[in-house]
Amino acid sequence: MSPEARGLPDPLRELARERGRLLGELGVVPGDVAWARAEGDALASLVTPRIRLRLPAPLASLVRRLSRALR
């Protein structure tokens, strides 16, 4: 059951409202693409689980080398 259905405020919506109000006071407008991207990333990071896989050592080493090569 969602927080709204139980009569409780949704904490993410409250956070988004408060952040929007504060950023608006600072002069940031919703049409600002960088602001919109940063706001979306910040809120998504609160609800996206961070899953780290434990890879076997040789495979982890290969992944690290490949990521360095792609930089």
C-alpha positions, 0 to 999 in steps of 0.5 A, a space after each residue: 500500500 502506498 504512503 498516500 493510500 495510508 494517509 501519509 505524505 510521500 517523502 520523495 514528493 515532499 523532498 522534490 517540492 522542498 528542493 524545487 522551492 529552494 532552487 526557485 528561490 536561488 533563481 534556478 528555473 525548471 527550464 534549465 536543462 542542467 538543473 532538471 538533469 541534476 534534480 532527476 539524478 538526485 531523486 533517482 539515486 534515492 530509490 535506485 538500489 545499488 547492487 555490487 556483484 562480487 566477481 571472481 578475481 580474474 574477471 574483476 581484473 579484466 573488467 578493471 582493465 577494460 574500463 581503464 582502456 575505454 577512458 
